[in-house]
Amino acid sequence: GFIMTGLPSLAVSAMGLMFVGFAGLLRKPHEKGRLWALPVGALVGCVCRFVVHYISGVTVYARWMPETFMNFKMTSPFVYSLLYNGTYMLPNTILCILVVVLLSVPLRKFYKNK
């Protein structure tokens, strides 16, 4: 039922997205010499999110592991979770870092006006 499958799904999704908040630990990117803070913060947040989803894939979702995934025979939930979560988290991480880098110039102007 929902309690056994839906509740862990909601909890894992919420926890993964909460860890994206770690990106805020590297604040004050407008200070001189801290242009690296936003992209590194985005990377840290995405890596933390990946770790949460990877662990939940190994523990919670292992019982739904298919026999084959991406033309590979799945025998280990560790490999399956790595492949499954990696296929969407790697492009997500690259896109996040790219967007943050592109927004850093307009944000720099915003921070200077404060």
Secondary structure, 3 states (H helix, E strand, C coil): CHHHHHHHHHHHHHHHHHHHHHHHHCCCCCCCCCCCHHHHHHHHHHHHHHHHHHHHHHHCCHHHCCCEECCEECCCHHHHHHHHHHHHHHHHHHHHHHHHHHHHHHHHHHHHHC
